[in-house]
Structures are given as structure tokens and as C-alpha cells.
Amino acid sequence: MQKWEYFTAPLLDHALQEILNNFGDDGWELVAVVATNPASPVAYFKRPKE
């Protein structure tokens, strides 16, 4: 059975693409973005556990 690890990170407007690309390069898949506070949305990532 596949096991997953999860990570959350704030998204900063001035570096959004760089942040997402860096996490993608490290094997993280973006699952959702939640903006309970529109000024600081949070990204939820997952990747397979090794």
C-alpha cells in the first residue's frame, strides 16, 4: 500500500511560481490551496513516502 507524507507552506505572491517549482522539483505534488485568510493562502502538498 502506498504511504504518503504531507507538507503545508504559506504562498507568497511575490515568489509564487518559484515556490511551487521548488516544491515540485523536490517531489511534492500540490493538492490544494486554502485561503482562510486571503492575505496569506496556504498550500497543501503530498509525496510518496520512501
Residue pairs with C-beta under 8 A, 6 or more apart in sequence:
2 48
3 48
3 49
4 46
4 47
4 48
4 49
5 46
5 47
5 48
5 49
6 44
6 45
6 46
7 23
7 28
7 44
7 45
7 46
7 47
8 42
8 43
8 44
8 45
9 19
9 23
9 42
9 43
9 45
10 40
10 41
10 42
10 43
11 19
11 33
11 40
11 41
11 42
11 43
12 19
19 43
20 30
20 43
23 30
23 43
23 45
24 30
26 47
27 47
27 48
28 45
28 46
28 47
29 45
29 46
29 47
30 43
30 44
30 45
31 44
31 45
31 46
32 43
32 44
33 41
33 42
33 43
33 44
34 41
34 42
34 44
35 41
35 42
36 42
